[in-house]
Amino acid sequence: MTVGDRKRSSSRATDKGVPWRGLLGRWGCVLVGVLWIWAAVVKLADPGGFARQIEGYRLIGAWGAALLSVYLSWLELVLGCALFSVTYRDAARWLSVGLLMVFSGALASAIVRGIDVNCGCFGTGGSFMGAYGALLRDVVLILVLVRPWSCRAEGAPHG
Amino acid sequence: MTRSGLANSEMGGASEMVGRRRRTLRAATLLLVLPVVPAALTAWLHPRRPDWTALAVQVQEGAVVDLDMDQIGREFPNVLWIDARARTDFDEAHVPGAVHLDESTWDAGFSTLTELWDGQRAIVVYCGGGGCLTSQAVARRLRGELDFNQVYVLRGGWPAWSTVQMETSGAGGGASGGAR
């Protein structure tokens, strides 16, 4: 039995001991994947509007915001789909954590600077959570993804 | 299992982990590169793509992006309106809550604006429509003096706003007159 096998078997034992861990482990990636795809589809409907939302954070200029708006929308779609794939799940999981950390940083920075931003997380439709709610949601999603028992499926490769 | 067997197994496990990390890194690189082509196509062909021409002009000449009424309603429901038309036109009718500001009466209008503006609301400038350039000039100057990027110009100017008002509230209750 290799080190990896021992870790996996220990993790499964833990999952059995605490049922919600297994449930979250199995559905955590699905939840984040669905959210990424939803956010991407909404943003792809109006990339120009999303660019102005990014510009509203006053962290980058209009050109940077415009380029980011089209790239981020597709990156979210790719990550959302990859979280459903056994082969790319692990990479997508860590990239998602990185992206969510960037989003959280931008939101926190806007809050600290007193900028009343429309989150832009789900396009130009307006935020139903506000900046604090969006920040909290991002932190929760990061926690869902970074837990060692998260995003695991029986027999699937994971790190 | 013997001690040497266990050591070999540990080494095998370590190399397996290194291999898995490399695979993850390769997959992550692929996932980061994959969106580039569809993003480029979106930037080029999407009907609601960012307005690259306006951005290019903005960078070259300091011009301000213009938005239509739909975009303003959708993205900035709580804007501060600036009326850059002649004072007589403003007195006749203007967008409710709008501040009159043009180059000839800049100081008076600008002080009213600073009293009303909270430092966060997007600002939209309009003029008489039909290709008038006053709103661009006023918006550009405002952006510089307020050091604020979210200053836009209403595409189509006053006629565009009046038309939308007439469509939404009936021909009689359209453009608001004299609101201050």
Chai-1 contact restraints between the chains, C-beta under 6 A:
chainA,res_idxA,chainB,res_idxB,connection_type,confidence,min_distance_angstrom,max_distance_angstrom,comment,restraint_id
A,T2,B,S9,contact,1.0,0.0,6.0,A-B,restraint_1
A,T2,B,G12,contact,1.0,0.0,6.0,A-B,restraint_2
A,T2,B,G13,contact,1.0,0.0,6.0,A-B,restraint_3
A,T2,B,E16,contact,1.0,0.0,6.0,A-B,restraint_4
A,V3,B,G13,contact,1.0,0.0,6.0,A-B,restraint_5
A,G4,B,G13,contact,1.0,0.0,6.0,A-B,restraint_6
A,G4,B,E16,contact,1.0,0.0,6.0,A-B,restraint_7
A,D46,B,R48,contact,1.0,0.0,6.0,A-B,restraint_8
A,P47,B,T42,contact,1.0,0.0,6.0,A-B,restraint_9
A,P47,B,H46,contact,1.0,0.0,6.0,A-B,restraint_10
A,P47,B,R49,contact,1.0,0.0,6.0,A-B,restraint_11
A,G48,B,R48,contact,1.0,0.0,6.0,A-B,restraint_12
A,G48,B,R49,contact,1.0,0.0,6.0,A-B,restraint_13
A,G48,B,P50,contact,1.0,0.0,6.0,A-B,restraint_14
A,G49,B,E75,contact,1.0,0.0,6.0,A-B,restraint_15
A,A51,B,P50,contact,1.0,0.0,6.0,A-B,restraint_16
A,R52,B,E75,contact,1.0,0.0,6.0,A-B,restraint_17
A,A62,B,L55,contact,1.0,0.0,6.0,A-B,restraint_18
A,W63,B,L55,contact,1.0,0.0,6.0,A-B,restraint_19
A,A66,B,P50,contact,1.0,0.0,6.0,A-B,restraint_20
A,A66,B,L55,contact,1.0,0.0,6.0,A-B,restraint_21
A,V70,B,A39,contact,1.0,0.0,6.0,A-B,restraint_22
A,V70,B,T42,contact,1.0,0.0,6.0,A-B,restraint_23
A,V70,B,A43,contact,1.0,0.0,6.0,A-B,restraint_24
A,Y71,B,P35,contact,1.0,0.0,6.0,A-B,restraint_25
A,Y71,B,A39,contact,1.0,0.0,6.0,A-B,restraint_26
A,W74,B,P35,contact,1.0,0.0,6.0,A-B,restraint_27
A,W74,B,P38,contact,1.0,0.0,6.0,A-B,restraint_28
A,W74,B,A39,contact,1.0,0.0,6.0,A-B,restraint_29
A,L75,B,P35,contact,1.0,0.0,6.0,A-B,restraint_30
A,V78,B,L31,contact,1.0,0.0,6.0,A-B,restraint_31
A,V78,B,L34,contact,1.0,0.0,6.0,A-B,restraint_32
A,V78,B,P35,contact,1.0,0.0,6.0,A-B,restraint_33
A,A82,B,L31,contact,1.0,0.0,6.0,A-B,restraint_34
A,Y88,B,A27,contact,1.0,0.0,6.0,A-B,restraint_35
A,D90,B,T24,contact,1.0,0.0,6.0,A-B,restraint_36
A,A91,B,T24,contact,1.0,0.0,6.0,A-B,restraint_37
A,A91,B,A27,contact,1.0,0.0,6.0,A-B,restraint_38
A,A91,B,A28,contact,1.0,0.0,6.0,A-B,restraint_39
A,A91,B,L31,contact,1.0,0.0,6.0,A-B,restraint_40
A,L95,B,A28,contact,1.0,0.0,6.0,A-B,restraint_41
A,L95,B,L31,contact,1.0,0.0,6.0,A-B,restraint_42
A,D116,B,Q120,contact,1.0,0.0,6.0,A-B,restraint_43
A,T124,B,R74,contact,1.0,0.0,6.0,A-B,restraint_44
A,T124,B,E75,contact,1.0,0.0,6.0,A-B,restraint_45
A,G159,B,R20,contact,1.0,0.0,6.0,A-B,restraint_46
A,G159,B,T24,contact,1.0,0.0,6.0,A-B,restraint_47
